[in-house]
């Protein structure tokens, strides 16, 4: 009798729940669903595996969406998501759905309300303060630091030369972390010299734990997460990062106090960018937010962590996939080497800003690498109100949307029948002619796009040119034009094998 009563109450609750969401079900029913959708759990059972299996499910739904005018539904139990790869729809979505999905809340204990995942109400002010810090003039003033770190990368890689295949990922992530920490906070983490750096270890472990939490639903509720041993590790990593950054901020405040720099700087929209040439992002954010009356120390820490999280692995992934691709396509690598030889004349001189502008072929290679292997393959946004799209579909309020950068970048509708080929020359100005700007968006699009895209291009071109001038990157050559690299979703999209390549030293002078 009690069991029957419980069943009836349960059924009643389900009916009321579904009735309240009838608009959502009606609108979702008009949009195709992947074949593997289960009536009860949706596709949640396909998201239970490891990070490679999760990535491969999301790739399948992206290909499904290409077949269905750029959109499919993706139910995770009762939560409705869509996977979209239609650039016309995505332009609207990225302009109107600015709120990040709830899954990003797992970053909050670490980075608080740092701009990248903050609610729109907080993000707007933070973005306004951050934008001038990324002006081309300021970003270019970092070339010296980035070049110095690239040279350190070349020398730390030297111990792997001639030793066969090795995973280059730890070298690349240490390089990007050192560059970002030096340009953002003015501190030498020295991750390239010390693989056991507390900061690096804590950052890497924290990102792993957050990723685990996102994909393992039993770790979602805070009270349950606290019962697992991983919670203590999570807290310890956050403590290490916070204490380190807090100390840097404290020192910077004292420096500001002593030098009275704030007196000379105006706090409104008329930034004198010329006078900030050699400043770090931390200096700039203190000044642009209004000095003592501006950001609190906690807000500064949140923004520093945002830059560290947003700027480190993303660029390292971009460099890593490019190296793996070049190992597979030796002819393309040879073209880069010839270009670099022309620029540096075989000398060992350090790179200067003007060299970067001459690396046209390398730039096309990096762009093509970011097209086929975008470090951020999906962006997840919340849909707060019913949103009509140019395709005619309507996204219901309360759903979420996976913007499939992976999908748009590989859709033959926009890239032709050879969409999956590795062909850097498709970015030649005379050949590049996509139907819509959102067909190519490794750095996203719209008001919440990546602020660091110029910084990232400088960092990737500088480090790749430093490596490729000195070393030949070797691997198993690809048999056809479609590169096969196993990938996983580990916050970013990463190479499963940790960017395996071998290195051979180049002769200093060509015969
Ligand atoms: C290849 C390297 C990189 C890629 C592919 C990349 C890609 C992205 C993407 C897809 C977003 C999300 C945009 C959205 O939700 O629509 C983003 C946001 C962001 N990125 Fe990057 N990024 C890279 C490097 C960097 C670097 C080096 C920095 C800074 C040093 C940086 C700073 C940021 C910031 C601050 C945001 C948040 C923007 C906002 O919400 O207002 N990124 N990036």
Boltz pocket constraint, residues with backbone or C-beta under 6 A from the ligand:
constraints:
  - pocket:
      binder: B
      contacts: [[A, 94], [A, 115], [A, 116], [A, 117], [A, 123], [A, 127], [A, 180], [A, 306], [A, 307], [A, 310], [A, 311], [A, 312], [A, 314], [A, 315], [A, 318], [A, 374], [A, 375], [A, 376], [A, 379], [A, 441], [A, 442], [A, 443], [A, 444], [A, 445], [A, 447], [A, 448], [A, 449], [A, 450], [A, 451], [A, 452], [A, 453], [A, 455], [A, 456]]
      max_distance: 6.0
